[in-house]
Amino acid sequence: MKIRLGMVGGGRGAFIGNVHRIAARLDNRYELVAGALSSDPNRAAESAAELGIAPKRSYASFEEMAKKESKLKNGIEAVAIVTPNHLHFPAAMAFLNAGIHVICDKPLTTSLADAEVLAAKVNASGLILAVTYNYSGYPMVRQAREMIAGGKLGNIRVIQVEYAQDWLATNIEAGGQKQAAWRTDPTKAGAGGSIGDIGTHAFHLAEFITGLTVKSILADLDSFVAGRRLDDNANILLHFSNGAKGMLWSSQIASGRENGLRIRIYGSRAGLEWAQEDPNYLRFTPLGEVQQTLTRGGPGAGESATAATRIPAGHPEGFLEGFANLYAGIADMIEAHRDGNKLDSLVPTVKDGLRGMRFVEKALTSNGSGSIWQSLEN
């Protein structure tokens, strides 16, 4: 039986909403049956019609949707929240209160306090809240995680992670560019700019692959574009739980960079390097031995990478498939929940979302205090 899915946001012309819908369809395990697709009721109705959602299940608000869907015999089991950041918390709470599982785009909320409230609600309810840190769904990211867990790198010493873009290198928000306008507005994006939008991806990737937690950070944030209210570049030092040291660079003003998410990890026995713009390859550099390039779907791929691989080696696979791997994992979790079970999964959950918001808040605190170390421990 397909999982009955609803969506908040993601109406006509919305990029990320369509990404979520494609990801949900790829394995044919969801059916989109309801939506509050826009804050404009007419636009919401038009978007719903285009997607084949029945008029009576197109809602003018997420509050109405949560209330009515929870009372239907065949109401939605899960909802995807793909709105600007400031709506993540109230929408997620509305659906959790209605007994409906939540799939939320990142960052989880606009404040650490709200993230803590959500985490407490999830823990008390037993419901699922997944956060779409989609890069954790890439096969070679999971390969790297498996290799580190298996001791291939030895003791991890250094982690360098970066996420560099250039789309905010000029003040395009002043010209009304929709995505830039809300992502640089603290009332809608939250207090973190690049650190919330892409820095949280890099932070999650570093912890996900290594299996380590960041204990403390020192942040130096900048807003290079005149008049910009949020950071557009960040240099952050990291101290990890095992004593490893690292650096995180997130930038949306790096001229010439498109979507440059990259991670390099060095241990006592070997190193690994992975780049999102060339995602099917993982560079493995054992100390004193010949360097290797492992390929998605090729020889040497481990169990977790193979399970996340959809097509043969040499065929490009990336962003949409990574998202779909998360949706497949979420489907497994929801189906287990139907049977009263809890399933361990690689899917990021509310705990990861909470970690991301703690990272953002402590980075802001560090920068505002003159770039001093801040603990990320509870």
ChimeraX attribute file (.defattr): number of C-alpha atoms within 10 A of each C-alpha:
attribute: neighborCount
match mode: 1-to-1
recipient: residues
	/A:1	7
	/A:2	12
	/A:3	18
	/A:4	17
	/A:5	24
	/A:6	29
	/A:7	28
	/A:8	27
	/A:9	22
	/A:10	25
	/A:11	27
	/A:12	17
	/A:13	9
	/A:14	15
	/A:15	12
	/A:16	15
	/A:17	22
	/A:18	15
	/A:19	18
	/A:20	22
	/A:21	21
	/A:22	17
	/A:23	22
	/A:24	26
	/A:25	16
	/A:26	16
	/A:27	13
	/A:28	12
	/A:29	16
	/A:30	22
	/A:31	17
	/A:32	22
	/A:33	20
	/A:34	26
	/A:35	33
	/A:36	29
	/A:37	30
	/A:38	26
	/A:39	15
	/A:40	12
	/A:41	15
	/A:42	11
	/A:43	16
	/A:44	24
	/A:45	24
	/A:46	17
	/A:47	21
	/A:48	25
	/A:49	13
	/A:50	10
	/A:51	16
	/A:52	11
	/A:53	19
	/A:54	13
	/A:55	14
	/A:56	8
	/A:57	18
	/A:58	26
	/A:59	23
	/A:60	19
	/A:61	19
	/A:62	25
	/A:63	16
	/A:64	13
	/A:65	25
	/A:66	27
	/A:67	14
	/A:68	15
	/A:69	20
	/A:70	17
	/A:71	11
	/A:72	9
	/A:73	7
	/A:74	10
	/A:75	19
	/A:76	26
	/A:77	20
	/A:78	26
	/A:79	25
	/A:80	28
	/A:81	28
	/A:82	25
	/A:83	23
	/A:84	20
	/A:85	25
	/A:86	19
	/A:87	19
	/A:88	22
	/A:89	19
	/A:90	15
	/A:91	23
	/A:92	26
	/A:93	20
	/A:94	18
	/A:95	22
	/A:96	23
	/A:97	17
	/A:98	17
	/A:99	18
	/A:100	24
	/A:101	25
	/A:102	29
	/A:103	27
	/A:104	27
	/A:105	23
	/A:106	27
	/A:107	32
	/A:108	33
	/A:109	28
	/A:110	26
	/A:111	21
	/A:112	20
	/A:113	14
	/A:114	18
	/A:115	24
	/A:116	19
	/A:117	14
	/A:118	24
	/A:119	19
	/A:120	12
	/A:121	17
	/A:122	21
	/A:123	14
	/A:124	9
	/A:125	12
	/A:126	13
	/A:127	19
	/A:128	22
	/A:129	29
	/A:130	26
	/A:131	25
	/A:132	26
	/A:133	24
	/A:134	22
	/A:135	25
	/A:136	23
	/A:137	28
	/A:138	26
	/A:139	32
	/A:140	30
	/A:141	29
	/A:142	24
	/A:143	24
	/A:144	28
	/A:145	21
	/A:146	20
	/A:147	19
	/A:148	22
	/A:149	14
	/A:150	10
	/A:151	13
	/A:152	18
	/A:153	23
	/A:154	16
	/A:155	16
	/A:156	22
	/A:157	17
	/A:158	19
	/A:159	23
	/A:160	19
	/A:161	23
	/A:162	23
	/A:163	28
	/A:164	23
	/A:165	22
	/A:166	17
	/A:167	18
	/A:168	21
	/A:169	16
	/A:170	15
	/A:171	17
	/A:172	15
	/A:173	17
	/A:174	12
	/A:175	9
	/A:176	11
	/A:177	11
	/A:178	11
	/A:179	13
	/A:180	16
	/A:181	16
	/A:182	18
	/A:183	22
	/A:184	24
	/A:185	17
	/A:186	16
	/A:187	12
	/A:188	16
	/A:189	24
	/A:190	22
	/A:191	20
	/A:192	28
	/A:193	28
	/A:194	30
	/A:195	34
	/A:196	27
	/A:197	22
	/A:198	23
	/A:199	30
	/A:200	27
	/A:201	24
	/A:202	25
	/A:203	26
	/A:204	21
	/A:205	22
	/A:206	26
	/A:207	17
	/A:208	20
	/A:209	20
	/A:210	18
	/A:211	13
	/A:212	15
	/A:213	20
	/A:214	23
	/A:215	16
	/A:216	18
	/A:217	23
	/A:218	23
	/A:219	27
	/A:220	19
	/A:221	26
	/A:222	17
	/A:223	16
	/A:224	16
	/A:225	17
	/A:226	8
	/A:227	9
	/A:228	18
	/A:229	14
	/A:230	23
	/A:231	23
	/A:232	26
	/A:233	23
	/A:234	23
	/A:235	19
	/A:236	20
	/A:237	17
	/A:238	24
	/A:239	21
	/A:240	21
	/A:241	13
	/A:242	13
	/A:243	14
	/A:244	18
	/A:245	16
	/A:246	20
	/A:247	18
	/A:248	23
	/A:249	25
	/A:250	31
	/A:251	30
	/A:252	26
	/A:253	20
	/A:254	18
	/A:255	14
	/A:256	12
	/A:257	15
	/A:258	14
	/A:259	16
	/A:260	19
	/A:261	25
	/A:262	21
	/A:263	21
	/A:264	17
	/A:265	23
	/A:266	22
	/A:267	20
	/A:268	14
	/A:269	15
	/A:270	21
	/A:271	23
	/A:272	22
	/A:273	19
	/A:274	21
	/A:275	21
	/A:276	19
	/A:277	14
	/A:278	14
	/A:279	21
	/A:280	25
	/A:281	20
	/A:282	22
	/A:283	18
	/A:284	22
	/A:285	18
	/A:286	18
	/A:287	14
	/A:288	8
	/A:289	8
	/A:290	8
	/A:291	13
	/A:292	12
	/A:293	14
	/A:294	18
	/A:295	20
	/A:296	30
	/A:297	23
	/A:298	14
	/A:299	9
	/A:300	13
	/A:301	22
	/A:302	18
	/A:303	13
	/A:304	17
	/A:305	22
	/A:306	17
	/A:307	13
	/A:308	24
	/A:309	23
	/A:310	15
	/A:311	12
	/A:312	11
	/A:313	14
	/A:314	11
	/A:315	11
	/A:316	12
	/A:317	19
	/A:318	19
	/A:319	17
	/A:320	17
	/A:321	23
	/A:322	24
	/A:323	24
	/A:324	25
	/A:325	27
	/A:326	28
	/A:327	28
	/A:328	23
	/A:329	20
	/A:330	27
	/A:331	19
	/A:332	17
	/A:333	19
	/A:334	21
	/A:335	17
	/A:336	14
	/A:337	16
	/A:338	11
	/A:339	8
	/A:340	9
	/A:341	10
	/A:342	16
	/A:343	14
	/A:344	9
	/A:345	12
	/A:346	15
	/A:347	21
	/A:348	21
	/A:349	22
	/A:350	24
	/A:351	18
	/A:352	24
	/A:353	29
	/A:354	24
	/A:355	24
	/A:356	25
	/A:357	26
	/A:358	22
	/A:359	25
	/A:360	28
	/A:361	20
	/A:362	20
	/A:363	30
	/A:364	21
	/A:365	17
	/A:366	21
	/A:367	19
	/A:368	13
	/A:369	12
	/A:370	11
	/A:371	17
	/A:372	14
	/A:373	19
	/A:374	21
	/A:375	16
	/A:376	17
	/A:377	10
	/A:378	6
